[in-house]
């Protein structure tokens, strides 16, 4: 990583506390995102961008503006996707038990919550003068079937999430939190 002076190569428990100490403890985080998914066999990545709001204890609102408008709402009990006024799908944790795992992972990834992520992943990484970087390796067979690893980079907030899939596909999500950290 550019310009990172390593202050520590910490043990996993230490790493979690060092990252947590760096993160802004805000009830609402909001900003813009850019996503690039490189699908194996395609020359160019599929790109999208938009806005997001993460509200502690409530969920994530993901508004894609480009290439076409859509809205994804993730709460502990459900995931809903809309295009305009039309609901594309709704997954409920009561009927789809994996929804709860997906939502917990998403909340933990966006919050940089290594304590919660340690249930599902082994974490290694470093904490530098200005930023931190974490690499997560799945523990469970179910997650190992999907992900080879996940990389998180941040400072006072998570700035990027890179998902490296077993299929060879990769997704890079770049987050730009707004100053003030709240919606609007």
Rosetta constraint file for C-alpha pairs under 8 A:
AtomPair CA 4 CA 128 HARMONIC 5.41 0.50
AtomPair CA 4 CA 129 HARMONIC 6.52 0.50
AtomPair CA 4 CA 130 HARMONIC 6.84 0.50
AtomPair CA 4 CA 131 HARMONIC 6.96 0.50
AtomPair CA 5 CA 128 HARMONIC 5.17 0.50
AtomPair CA 5 CA 129 HARMONIC 5.74 0.50
AtomPair CA 6 CA 126 HARMONIC 6.65 0.50
AtomPair CA 6 CA 127 HARMONIC 6.21 0.50
AtomPair CA 6 CA 128 HARMONIC 4.52 0.50
AtomPair CA 6 CA 129 HARMONIC 6.86 0.50
AtomPair CA 7 CA 126 HARMONIC 7.70 0.50
AtomPair CA 7 CA 127 HARMONIC 6.09 0.50
AtomPair CA 7 CA 128 HARMONIC 5.21 0.50
AtomPair CA 7 CA 129 HARMONIC 6.54 0.50
AtomPair CA 8 CA 126 HARMONIC 6.03 0.50
AtomPair CA 8 CA 127 HARMONIC 5.81 0.50
AtomPair CA 8 CA 128 HARMONIC 7.11 0.50
AtomPair CA 9 CA 15 HARMONIC 7.87 0.50
AtomPair CA 9 CA 125 HARMONIC 6.61 0.50
AtomPair CA 9 CA 126 HARMONIC 5.02 0.50
AtomPair CA 9 CA 127 HARMONIC 7.01 0.50
AtomPair CA 10 CA 14 HARMONIC 5.57 0.50
AtomPair CA 10 CA 15 HARMONIC 5.10 0.50
AtomPair CA 10 CA 125 HARMONIC 7.30 0.50
AtomPair CA 10 CA 126 HARMONIC 6.60 0.50
AtomPair CA 10 CA 127 HARMONIC 7.81 0.50
AtomPair CA 11 CA 15 HARMONIC 5.83 0.50
AtomPair CA 11 CA 124 HARMONIC 7.76 0.50
AtomPair CA 12 CA 16 HARMONIC 6.26 0.50
AtomPair CA 12 CA 122 HARMONIC 8.00 0.50
AtomPair CA 12 CA 123 HARMONIC 6.06 0.50
AtomPair CA 12 CA 124 HARMONIC 6.35 0.50
AtomPair CA 13 CA 17 HARMONIC 6.53 0.50
AtomPair CA 14 CA 18 HARMONIC 6.10 0.50
AtomPair CA 15 CA 19 HARMONIC 6.13 0.50
AtomPair CA 15 CA 124 HARMONIC 7.75 0.50
AtomPair CA 15 CA 125 HARMONIC 7.23 0.50
AtomPair CA 15 CA 126 HARMONIC 7.29 0.50
AtomPair CA 15 CA 127 HARMONIC 7.47 0.50
AtomPair CA 16 CA 20 HARMONIC 6.01 0.50
AtomPair CA 16 CA 113 HARMONIC 7.68 0.50
AtomPair CA 16 CA 114 HARMONIC 5.28 0.50
AtomPair CA 16 CA 115 HARMONIC 6.33 0.50
AtomPair CA 17 CA 21 HARMONIC 6.07 0.50
AtomPair CA 18 CA 22 HARMONIC 6.61 0.50
AtomPair CA 18 CA 127 HARMONIC 7.17 0.50
AtomPair CA 19 CA 23 HARMONIC 6.47 0.50
AtomPair CA 19 CA 112 HARMONIC 7.66 0.50
AtomPair CA 19 CA 114 HARMONIC 7.96 0.50
AtomPair CA 19 CA 127 HARMONIC 7.17 0.50
AtomPair CA 19 CA 132 HARMONIC 6.89 0.50
AtomPair CA 20 CA 112 HARMONIC 7.52 0.50
AtomPair CA 20 CA 113 HARMONIC 7.14 0.50
AtomPair CA 20 CA 114 HARMONIC 7.86 0.50
AtomPair CA 22 CA 155 HARMONIC 6.43 0.50
AtomPair CA 22 CA 156 HARMONIC 5.27 0.50
AtomPair CA 22 CA 157 HARMONIC 7.90 0.50
AtomPair CA 23 CA 112 HARMONIC 7.77 0.50
AtomPair CA 23 CA 155 HARMONIC 6.76 0.50
AtomPair CA 23 CA 156 HARMONIC 4.21 0.50
AtomPair CA 23 CA 157 HARMONIC 5.36 0.50
AtomPair CA 24 CA 156 HARMONIC 5.17 0.50
AtomPair CA 24 CA 157 HARMONIC 6.27 0.50
AtomPair CA 26 CA 181 HARMONIC 7.39 0.50
AtomPair CA 27 CA 55 HARMONIC 5.90 0.50
AtomPair CA 27 CA 56 HARMONIC 5.15 0.50
AtomPair CA 28 CA 53 HARMONIC 6.93 0.50
AtomPair CA 28 CA 54 HARMONIC 5.64 0.50
AtomPair CA 28 CA 55 HARMONIC 4.52 0.50
AtomPair CA 28 CA 56 HARMONIC 6.24 0.50
AtomPair CA 28 CA 181 HARMONIC 6.27 0.50
AtomPair CA 28 CA 182 HARMONIC 5.35 0.50
AtomPair CA 28 CA 183 HARMONIC 7.42 0.50
AtomPair CA 29 CA 53 HARMONIC 5.71 0.50
AtomPair CA 29 CA 54 HARMONIC 5.10 0.50
AtomPair CA 29 CA 55 HARMONIC 6.57 0.50
AtomPair CA 29 CA 177 HARMONIC 6.87 0.50
AtomPair CA 29 CA 178 HARMONIC 7.96 0.50
AtomPair CA 29 CA 181 HARMONIC 4.67 0.50
AtomPair CA 29 CA 182 HARMONIC 5.59 0.50
AtomPair CA 29 CA 183 HARMONIC 7.50 0.50
AtomPair CA 30 CA 51 HARMONIC 7.44 0.50
AtomPair CA 30 CA 52 HARMONIC 5.46 0.50
AtomPair CA 30 CA 53 HARMONIC 4.22 0.50
AtomPair CA 30 CA 54 HARMONIC 6.19 0.50
AtomPair CA 30 CA 177 HARMONIC 5.56 0.50
AtomPair CA 30 CA 178 HARMONIC 6.02 0.50
AtomPair CA 30 CA 181 HARMONIC 5.23 0.50
AtomPair CA 30 CA 182 HARMONIC 5.45 0.50
AtomPair CA 30 CA 183 HARMONIC 5.65 0.50
AtomPair CA 31 CA 51 HARMONIC 5.64 0.50
AtomPair CA 31 CA 52 HARMONIC 5.56 0.50
AtomPair CA 31 CA 53 HARMONIC 6.73 0.50
AtomPair CA 31 CA 175 HARMONIC 7.04 0.50
AtomPair CA 31 CA 176 HARMONIC 5.47 0.50
AtomPair CA 31 CA 177 HARMONIC 4.06 0.50
AtomPair CA 31 CA 178 HARMONIC 4.70 0.50
AtomPair CA 31 CA 181 HARMONIC 7.24 0.50
AtomPair CA 31 CA 183 HARMONIC 7.90 0.50
AtomPair CA 32 CA 49 HARMONIC 7.42 0.50
AtomPair CA 32 CA 50 HARMONIC 5.61 0.50
AtomPair CA 32 CA 51 HARMONIC 4.18 0.50
AtomPair CA 32 CA 52 HARMONIC 6.01 0.50
AtomPair CA 32 CA 175 HARMONIC 6.02 0.50
AtomPair CA 32 CA 176 HARMONIC 5.21 0.50
AtomPair CA 32 CA 177 HARMONIC 6.40 0.50
AtomPair CA 32 CA 178 HARMONIC 7.49 0.50
AtomPair CA 33 CA 49 HARMONIC 5.45 0.50
AtomPair CA 33 CA 50 HARMONIC 5.48 0.50
AtomPair CA 33 CA 51 HARMONIC 5.81 0.50
AtomPair CA 33 CA 52 HARMONIC 7.06 0.50
AtomPair CA 33 CA 173 HARMONIC 6.85 0.50
AtomPair CA 33 CA 174 HARMONIC 5.54 0.50
AtomPair CA 33 CA 175 HARMONIC 4.59 0.50
AtomPair CA 33 CA 176 HARMONIC 6.10 0.50
AtomPair CA 34 CA 47 HARMONIC 7.31 0.50
AtomPair CA 34 CA 48 HARMONIC 5.89 0.50
AtomPair CA 34 CA 49 HARMONIC 4.33 0.50
AtomPair CA 34 CA 50 HARMONIC 6.78 0.50
AtomPair CA 34 CA 173 HARMONIC 5.87 0.50
AtomPair CA 34 CA 174 HARMONIC 5.22 0.50
AtomPair CA 34 CA 175 HARMONIC 6.76 0.50
AtomPair CA 35 CA 46 HARMONIC 7.99 0.50
AtomPair CA 35 CA 47 HARMONIC 5.56 0.50
AtomPair CA 35 CA 48 HARMONIC 5.19 0.50
AtomPair CA 35 CA 49 HARMONIC 6.05 0.50
AtomPair CA 35 CA 171 HARMONIC 6.96 0.50
AtomPair CA 35 CA 172 HARMONIC 5.68 0.50
AtomPair CA 35 CA 173 HARMONIC 4.49 0.50
AtomPair CA 35 CA 174 HARMONIC 6.31 0.50
AtomPair CA 36 CA 45 HARMONIC 5.61 0.50
AtomPair CA 36 CA 46 HARMONIC 5.54 0.50
AtomPair CA 36 CA 47 HARMONIC 4.52 0.50
AtomPair CA 36 CA 48 HARMONIC 6.66 0.50
AtomPair CA 36 CA 171 HARMONIC 5.68 0.50
AtomPair CA 36 CA 172 HARMONIC 5.28 0.50
AtomPair CA 36 CA 173 HARMONIC 6.62 0.50
AtomPair CA 37 CA 45 HARMONIC 5.12 0.50
AtomPair CA 37 CA 46 HARMONIC 5.06 0.50
AtomPair CA 37 CA 47 HARMONIC 6.46 0.50
AtomPair CA 37 CA 169 HARMONIC 7.22 0.50
AtomPair CA 37 CA 170 HARMONIC 5.72 0.50
AtomPair CA 37 CA 171 HARMONIC 4.21 0.50
AtomPair CA 37 CA 172 HARMONIC 6.37 0.50
AtomPair CA 38 CA 42 HARMONIC 7.15 0.50
AtomPair CA 38 CA 44 HARMONIC 6.77 0.50
AtomPair CA 38 CA 45 HARMONIC 4.30 0.50
AtomPair CA 38 CA 46 HARMONIC 6.41 0.50
AtomPair CA 38 CA 169 HARMONIC 5.61 0.50
AtomPair CA 38 CA 170 HARMONIC 5.24 0.50
AtomPair CA 38 CA 171 HARMONIC 6.22 0.50
AtomPair CA 39 CA 45 HARMONIC 6.66 0.50
AtomPair CA 39 CA 46 HARMONIC 7.73 0.50
AtomPair CA 39 CA 168 HARMONIC 7.46 0.50
AtomPair CA 39 CA 169 HARMONIC 4.71 0.50
AtomPair CA 39 CA 170 HARMONIC 6.76 0.50
AtomPair CA 40 CA 167 HARMONIC 7.58 0.50
AtomPair CA 40 CA 168 HARMONIC 5.83 0.50
AtomPair CA 40 CA 169 HARMONIC 5.29 0.50
AtomPair CA 47 CA 67 HARMONIC 7.46 0.50
AtomPair CA 48 CA 64 HARMONIC 6.83 0.50
AtomPair CA 48 CA 65 HARMONIC 7.54 0.50
AtomPair CA 48 CA 66 HARMONIC 5.27 0.50
AtomPair CA 48 CA 67 HARMONIC 5.76 0.50
AtomPair CA 49 CA 64 HARMONIC 5.65 0.50
AtomPair CA 49 CA 65 HARMONIC 5.93 0.50
AtomPair CA 49 CA 66 HARMONIC 5.31 0.50
AtomPair CA 49 CA 67 HARMONIC 7.46 0.50
AtomPair CA 50 CA 62 HARMONIC 7.58 0.50
AtomPair CA 50 CA 63 HARMONIC 5.53 0.50
AtomPair CA 50 CA 64 HARMONIC 4.33 0.50
AtomPair CA 50 CA 65 HARMONIC 4.70 0.50
AtomPair CA 50 CA 66 HARMONIC 6.58 0.50
AtomPair CA 51 CA 62 HARMONIC 6.21 0.50
AtomPair CA 51 CA 63 HARMONIC 5.20 0.50
AtomPair CA 51 CA 64 HARMONIC 6.55 0.50
AtomPair CA 51 CA 65 HARMONIC 7.59 0.50
AtomPair CA 52 CA 60 HARMONIC 7.11 0.50
AtomPair CA 52 CA 61 HARMONIC 5.52 0.50
AtomPair CA 52 CA 62 HARMONIC 4.62 0.50
AtomPair CA 52 CA 63 HARMONIC 6.03 0.50
AtomPair CA 53 CA 60 HARMONIC 5.72 0.50
AtomPair CA 53 CA 61 HARMONIC 5.15 0.50
AtomPair CA 53 CA 62 HARMONIC 6.76 0.50
AtomPair CA 53 CA 182 HARMONIC 7.67 0.50
AtomPair CA 53 CA 183 HARMONIC 6.41 0.50
AtomPair CA 54 CA 58 HARMONIC 7.98 0.50
AtomPair CA 54 CA 59 HARMONIC 5.92 0.50
AtomPair CA 54 CA 60 HARMONIC 4.46 0.50
AtomPair CA 54 CA 61 HARMONIC 6.48 0.50
AtomPair CA 54 CA 110 HARMONIC 7.99 0.50
AtomPair CA 55 CA 59 HARMONIC 5.41 0.50
AtomPair CA 55 CA 60 HARMONIC 6.32 0.50
AtomPair CA 58 CA 75 HARMONIC 6.08 0.50
AtomPair CA 58 CA 76 HARMONIC 7.40 0.50
AtomPair CA 59 CA 73 HARMONIC 7.28 0.50
AtomPair CA 59 CA 74 HARMONIC 5.44 0.50
AtomPair CA 59 CA 75 HARMONIC 4.38 0.50
AtomPair CA 59 CA 76 HARMONIC 6.80 0.50
AtomPair CA 59 CA 107 HARMONIC 7.43 0.50
AtomPair CA 60 CA 72 HARMONIC 7.98 0.50
AtomPair CA 60 CA 73 HARMONIC 5.79 0.50
AtomPair CA 60 CA 74 HARMONIC 5.07 0.50
AtomPair CA 60 CA 75 HARMONIC 6.58 0.50
AtomPair CA 60 CA 107 HARMONIC 7.57 0.50
AtomPair CA 61 CA 71 HARMONIC 7.25 0.50
AtomPair CA 61 CA 72 HARMONIC 6.00 0.50
AtomPair CA 61 CA 73 HARMONIC 4.73 0.50
AtomPair CA 61 CA 74 HARMONIC 6.55 0.50
AtomPair CA 62 CA 71 HARMONIC 5.71 0.50
AtomPair CA 62 CA 72 HARMONIC 4.93 0.50
AtomPair CA 62 CA 73 HARMONIC 6.22 0.50
AtomPair CA 63 CA 69 HARMONIC 7.21 0.50
AtomPair CA 63 CA 70 HARMONIC 5.93 0.50
AtomPair CA 63 CA 71 HARMONIC 4.54 0.50
AtomPair CA 63 CA 72 HARMONIC 6.39 0.50
AtomPair CA 64 CA 68 HARMONIC 6.95 0.50
AtomPair CA 64 CA 69 HARMONIC 5.29 0.50
AtomPair CA 64 CA 70 HARMONIC 5.14 0.50
AtomPair CA 64 CA 71 HARMONIC 6.14 0.50
AtomPair CA 65 CA 69 HARMONIC 4.45 0.50
AtomPair CA 65 CA 70 HARMONIC 6.78 0.50
AtomPair CA 69 CA 83 HARMONIC 6.52 0.50
AtomPair CA 69 CA 84 HARMONIC 7.39 0.50
AtomPair CA 70 CA 81 HARMONIC 7.31 0.50
AtomPair CA 70 CA 82 HARMONIC 5.74 0.50
AtomPair CA 70 CA 83 HARMONIC 4.55 0.50
AtomPair CA 70 CA 84 HARMONIC 6.74 0.50
AtomPair CA 71 CA 81 HARMONIC 5.67 0.50
AtomPair CA 71 CA 82 HARMONIC 5.10 0.50
AtomPair CA 71 CA 83 HARMONIC 6.34 0.50
AtomPair CA 71 CA 84 HARMONIC 7.99 0.50
AtomPair CA 72 CA 79 HARMONIC 7.19 0.50
AtomPair CA 72 CA 80 HARMONIC 5.71 0.50
AtomPair CA 72 CA 81 HARMONIC 4.51 0.50
AtomPair CA 72 CA 82 HARMONIC 6.48 0.50
AtomPair CA 73 CA 79 HARMONIC 5.73 0.50
AtomPair CA 73 CA 80 HARMONIC 5.17 0.50
AtomPair CA 73 CA 81 HARMONIC 6.46 0.50
AtomPair CA 74 CA 78 HARMONIC 6.16 0.50
AtomPair CA 74 CA 79 HARMONIC 4.56 0.50
AtomPair CA 74 CA 80 HARMONIC 6.57 0.50
AtomPair CA 74 CA 103 HARMONIC 6.52 0.50
AtomPair CA 75 CA 79 HARMONIC 6.26 0.50
AtomPair CA 75 CA 103 HARMONIC 6.70 0.50
AtomPair CA 76 CA 93 HARMONIC 7.91 0.50
AtomPair CA 76 CA 100 HARMONIC 6.10 0.50
AtomPair CA 76 CA 103 HARMONIC 5.81 0.50
AtomPair CA 76 CA 104 HARMONIC 7.02 0.50
AtomPair CA 77 CA 92 HARMONIC 6.03 0.50
AtomPair CA 77 CA 93 HARMONIC 5.05 0.50
AtomPair CA 77 CA 94 HARMONIC 7.43 0.50
AtomPair CA 77 CA 99 HARMONIC 7.29 0.50
AtomPair CA 77 CA 100 HARMONIC 6.36 0.50
AtomPair CA 77 CA 103 HARMONIC 8.00 0.50
AtomPair CA 78 CA 90 HARMONIC 6.98 0.50
AtomPair CA 78 CA 91 HARMONIC 5.45 0.50
AtomPair CA 78 CA 92 HARMONIC 4.45 0.50
AtomPair CA 78 CA 93 HARMONIC 5.67 0.50
AtomPair CA 78 CA 99 HARMONIC 6.63 0.50
AtomPair CA 78 CA 100 HARMONIC 7.62 0.50
AtomPair CA 78 CA 103 HARMONIC 7.94 0.50
AtomPair CA 79 CA 90 HARMONIC 5.65 0.50
AtomPair CA 79 CA 91 HARMONIC 5.16 0.50
AtomPair CA 79 CA 92 HARMONIC 6.69 0.50
AtomPair CA 79 CA 99 HARMONIC 7.33 0.50
AtomPair CA 79 CA 103 HARMONIC 7.86 0.50
AtomPair CA 80 CA 87 HARMONIC 7.37 0.50
AtomPair CA 80 CA 88 HARMONIC 7.69 0.50
AtomPair CA 80 CA 89 HARMONIC 5.81 0.50
AtomPair CA 80 CA 90 HARMONIC 4.36 0.50
AtomPair CA 80 CA 91 HARMONIC 6.47 0.50
AtomPair CA 81 CA 87 HARMONIC 5.98 0.50
AtomPair CA 81 CA 88 HARMONIC 5.36 0.50
AtomPair CA 81 CA 89 HARMONIC 5.34 0.50
AtomPair CA 81 CA 90 HARMONIC 6.44 0.50
AtomPair CA 82 CA 86 HARMONIC 5.54 0.50
AtomPair CA 82 CA 87 HARMONIC 4.35 0.50
AtomPair CA 82 CA 88 HARMONIC 5.16 0.50
AtomPair CA 82 CA 89 HARMONIC 7.20 0.50
AtomPair CA 83 CA 87 HARMONIC 6.52 0.50
AtomPair CA 83 CA 88 HARMONIC 6.68 0.50
AtomPair CA 91 CA 95 HARMONIC 7.79 0.50
AtomPair CA 91 CA 96 HARMONIC 6.66 0.50
AtomPair CA 91 CA 99 HARMONIC 6.88 0.50
AtomPair CA 92 CA 96 HARMONIC 5.76 0.50
AtomPair CA 92 CA 97 HARMONIC 7.98 0.50
AtomPair CA 92 CA 99 HARMONIC 6.71 0.50
AtomPair CA 93 CA 97 HARMONIC 5.02 0.50
AtomPair CA 93 CA 98 HARMONIC 6.95 0.50
AtomPair CA 93 CA 99 HARMONIC 5.00 0.50
AtomPair CA 93 CA 100 HARMONIC 5.61 0.50
AtomPair CA 97 CA 101 HARMONIC 7.53 0.50
AtomPair CA 98 CA 102 HARMONIC 6.23 0.50
AtomPair CA 99 CA 103 HARMONIC 6.08 0.50
AtomPair CA 100 CA 104 HARMONIC 6.08 0.50
AtomPair CA 101 CA 105 HARMONIC 6.11 0.50
AtomPair CA 102 CA 106 HARMONIC 6.15 0.50
AtomPair CA 103 CA 107 HARMONIC 6.10 0.50
AtomPair CA 104 CA 108 HARMONIC 6.07 0.50
AtomPair CA 105 CA 109 HARMONIC 5.98 0.50
AtomPair CA 105 CA 117 HARMONIC 6.92 0.50
AtomPair CA 106 CA 110 HARMONIC 6.16 0.50
AtomPair CA 107 CA 111 HARMONIC 6.05 0.50
AtomPair CA 108 CA 112 HARMONIC 5.75 0.50
AtomPair CA 108 CA 113 HARMONIC 4.81 0.50
AtomPair CA 108 CA 114 HARMONIC 7.22 0.50
AtomPair CA 108 CA 116 HARMONIC 6.28 0.50
AtomPair CA 108 CA 117 HARMONIC 6.23 0.50
AtomPair CA 109 CA 113 HARMONIC 6.51 0.50
AtomPair CA 109 CA 117 HARMONIC 7.48 0.50
AtomPair CA 109 CA 152 HARMONIC 7.78 0.50
AtomPair CA 109 CA 161 HARMONIC 7.65 0.50
AtomPair CA 110 CA 158 HARMONIC 6.24 0.50
AtomPair CA 111 CA 157 HARMONIC 7.35 0.50
AtomPair CA 111 CA 158 HARMONIC 6.68 0.50
AtomPair CA 112 CA 152 HARMONIC 7.67 0.50
AtomPair CA 112 CA 157 HARMONIC 7.51 0.50
AtomPair CA 112 CA 158 HARMONIC 6.08 0.50
AtomPair CA 113 CA 117 HARMONIC 6.28 0.50
AtomPair CA 114 CA 118 HARMONIC 5.81 0.50
AtomPair CA 114 CA 123 HARMONIC 7.75 0.50
AtomPair CA 115 CA 119 HARMONIC 7.54 0.50
AtomPair CA 117 CA 121 HARMONIC 5.87 0.50
AtomPair CA 118 CA 122 HARMONIC 6.08 0.50
AtomPair CA 118 CA 123 HARMONIC 6.94 0.50
AtomPair CA 120 CA 138 HARMONIC 6.00 0.50
AtomPair CA 120 CA 139 HARMONIC 5.52 0.50
AtomPair CA 120 CA 140 HARMONIC 6.49 0.50
AtomPair CA 120 CA 143 HARMONIC 7.96 0.50
AtomPair CA 121 CA 136 HARMONIC 5.55 0.50
AtomPair CA 121 CA 137 HARMONIC 5.18 0.50
AtomPair CA 121 CA 138 HARMONIC 4.40 0.50
AtomPair CA 121 CA 139 HARMONIC 5.12 0.50
AtomPair CA 121 CA 140 HARMONIC 7.91 0.50
AtomPair CA 122 CA 136 HARMONIC 5.55 0.50
AtomPair CA 122 CA 137 HARMONIC 5.12 0.50
AtomPair CA 122 CA 138 HARMONIC 6.39 0.50
AtomPair CA 122 CA 139 HARMONIC 6.54 0.50
AtomPair CA 123 CA 134 HARMONIC 6.50 0.50
AtomPair CA 123 CA 135 HARMONIC 5.72 0.50
AtomPair CA 123 CA 136 HARMONIC 4.68 0.50
AtomPair CA 123 CA 137 HARMONIC 6.56 0.50
AtomPair CA 124 CA 134 HARMONIC 5.72 0.50
AtomPair CA 124 CA 135 HARMONIC 5.37 0.50
AtomPair CA 124 CA 136 HARMONIC 6.68 0.50
AtomPair CA 125 CA 132 HARMONIC 7.55 0.50
AtomPair CA 125 CA 133 HARMONIC 5.45 0.50
AtomPair CA 125 CA 134 HARMONIC 4.28 0.50
AtomPair CA 125 CA 135 HARMONIC 5.88 0.50
AtomPair CA 126 CA 132 HARMONIC 5.74 0.50
AtomPair CA 126 CA 133 HARMONIC 5.51 0.50
AtomPair CA 126 CA 134 HARMONIC 6.62 0.50
AtomPair CA 127 CA 131 HARMONIC 6.32 0.50
AtomPair CA 127 CA 132 HARMONIC 4.25 0.50
AtomPair CA 127 CA 133 HARMONIC 6.52 0.50
AtomPair CA 128 CA 132 HARMONIC 5.53 0.50
AtomPair CA 130 CA 155 HARMONIC 6.38 0.50
AtomPair CA 131 CA 153 HARMONIC 7.14 0.50
AtomPair CA 131 CA 154 HARMONIC 5.54 0.50
AtomPair CA 131 CA 155 HARMONIC 4.45 0.50
AtomPair CA 132 CA 153 HARMONIC 5.74 0.50
AtomPair CA 132 CA 154 HARMONIC 5.50 0.50
AtomPair CA 132 CA 155 HARMONIC 6.13 0.50
AtomPair CA 133 CA 151 HARMONIC 7.27 0.50
AtomPair CA 133 CA 152 HARMONIC 5.69 0.50
AtomPair CA 133 CA 153 HARMONIC 4.41 0.50
AtomPair CA 133 CA 154 HARMONIC 6.61 0.50
AtomPair CA 134 CA 151 HARMONIC 5.67 0.50
AtomPair CA 134 CA 152 HARMONIC 5.08 0.50
AtomPair CA 134 CA 153 HARMONIC 6.40 0.50
AtomPair CA 135 CA 149 HARMONIC 6.82 0.50
AtomPair CA 135 CA 150 HARMONIC 5.75 0.50
AtomPair CA 135 CA 151 HARMONIC 4.48 0.50
AtomPair CA 135 CA 152 HARMONIC 6.42 0.50
AtomPair CA 136 CA 149 HARMONIC 5.50 0.50
AtomPair CA 136 CA 150 HARMONIC 4.99 0.50
AtomPair CA 136 CA 151 HARMONIC 6.17 0.50
AtomPair CA 137 CA 147 HARMONIC 7.95 0.50
AtomPair CA 137 CA 148 HARMONIC 6.71 0.50
AtomPair CA 137 CA 149 HARMONIC 4.76 0.50
AtomPair CA 137 CA 150 HARMONIC 6.69 0.50
AtomPair CA 138 CA 143 HARMONIC 5.75 0.50
AtomPair CA 138 CA 144 HARMONIC 5.45 0.50
AtomPair CA 138 CA 147 HARMONIC 6.97 0.50
AtomPair CA 138 CA 148 HARMONIC 7.24 0.50
AtomPair CA 138 CA 149 HARMONIC 6.65 0.50
AtomPair CA 139 CA 143 HARMONIC 7.19 0.50
AtomPair CA 139 CA 144 HARMONIC 6.95 0.50
AtomPair CA 140 CA 144 HARMONIC 6.13 0.50
AtomPair CA 141 CA 145 HARMONIC 6.26 0.50
AtomPair CA 142 CA 146 HARMONIC 7.12 0.50
AtomPair CA 143 CA 147 HARMONIC 5.93 0.50
AtomPair CA 144 CA 148 HARMONIC 6.28 0.50
AtomPair CA 144 CA 166 HARMONIC 7.70 0.50
AtomPair CA 145 CA 166 HARMONIC 6.57 0.50
AtomPair CA 146 CA 165 HARMONIC 5.65 0.50
AtomPair CA 146 CA 166 HARMONIC 5.58 0.50
AtomPair CA 146 CA 167 HARMONIC 7.60 0.50
AtomPair CA 147 CA 163 HARMONIC 7.04 0.50
AtomPair CA 147 CA 164 HARMONIC 5.87 0.50
AtomPair CA 147 CA 165 HARMONIC 4.23 0.50
AtomPair CA 147 CA 166 HARMONIC 5.30 0.50
AtomPair CA 148 CA 164 HARMONIC 5.60 0.50
AtomPair CA 148 CA 165 HARMONIC 5.26 0.50
AtomPair CA 148 CA 166 HARMONIC 5.14 0.50
AtomPair CA 149 CA 163 HARMONIC 6.54 0.50
AtomPair CA 149 CA 164 HARMONIC 5.40 0.50
AtomPair CA 149 CA 165 HARMONIC 7.07 0.50
AtomPair CA 150 CA 161 HARMONIC 7.05 0.50
AtomPair CA 150 CA 162 HARMONIC 5.59 0.50
AtomPair CA 150 CA 163 HARMONIC 4.73 0.50
AtomPair CA 150 CA 164 HARMONIC 5.96 0.50
AtomPair CA 151 CA 160 HARMONIC 7.87 0.50
AtomPair CA 151 CA 161 HARMONIC 5.68 0.50
AtomPair CA 151 CA 162 HARMONIC 5.00 0.50
AtomPair CA 151 CA 163 HARMONIC 6.68 0.50
AtomPair CA 152 CA 158 HARMONIC 6.91 0.50
AtomPair CA 152 CA 159 HARMONIC 7.60 0.50
AtomPair CA 152 CA 160 HARMONIC 5.71 0.50
AtomPair CA 152 CA 161 HARMONIC 4.74 0.50
AtomPair CA 152 CA 162 HARMONIC 6.57 0.50
AtomPair CA 153 CA 158 HARMONIC 6.01 0.50
AtomPair CA 153 CA 159 HARMONIC 5.70 0.50
AtomPair CA 153 CA 160 HARMONIC 5.26 0.50
AtomPair CA 153 CA 161 HARMONIC 6.77 0.50
AtomPair CA 154 CA 158 HARMONIC 4.23 0.50
AtomPair CA 154 CA 159 HARMONIC 4.66 0.50
AtomPair CA 154 CA 160 HARMONIC 6.70 0.50
AtomPair CA 155 CA 159 HARMONIC 7.22 0.50
AtomPair CA 157 CA 177 HARMONIC 7.58 0.50
AtomPair CA 158 CA 175 HARMONIC 7.07 0.50
AtomPair CA 159 CA 174 HARMONIC 5.87 0.50
AtomPair CA 159 CA 175 HARMONIC 4.81 0.50
AtomPair CA 159 CA 176 HARMONIC 6.44 0.50
AtomPair CA 159 CA 177 HARMONIC 7.93 0.50
AtomPair CA 160 CA 172 HARMONIC 7.04 0.50
AtomPair CA 160 CA 173 HARMONIC 5.46 0.50
AtomPair CA 160 CA 174 HARMONIC 4.48 0.50
AtomPair CA 160 CA 175 HARMONIC 5.77 0.50
AtomPair CA 161 CA 171 HARMONIC 8.00 0.50
AtomPair CA 161 CA 172 HARMONIC 5.94 0.50
AtomPair CA 161 CA 173 HARMONIC 5.11 0.50
AtomPair CA 161 CA 174 HARMONIC 6.69 0.50
AtomPair CA 162 CA 170 HARMONIC 6.98 0.50
AtomPair CA 162 CA 171 HARMONIC 5.57 0.50
AtomPair CA 162 CA 172 HARMONIC 4.44 0.50
AtomPair CA 162 CA 173 HARMONIC 6.18 0.50
AtomPair CA 163 CA 170 HARMONIC 5.51 0.50
AtomPair CA 163 CA 171 HARMONIC 5.08 0.50
AtomPair CA 163 CA 172 HARMONIC 6.53 0.50
AtomPair CA 164 CA 168 HARMONIC 6.94 0.50
AtomPair CA 164 CA 169 HARMONIC 6.37 0.50
AtomPair CA 164 CA 170 HARMONIC 4.64 0.50
AtomPair CA 164 CA 171 HARMONIC 6.75 0.50
AtomPair CA 165 CA 169 HARMONIC 5.39 0.50
AtomPair CA 165 CA 170 HARMONIC 5.98 0.50
AtomPair CA 177 CA 181 HARMONIC 6.35 0.50
AtomPair CA 178 CA 182 HARMONIC 7.50 0.50
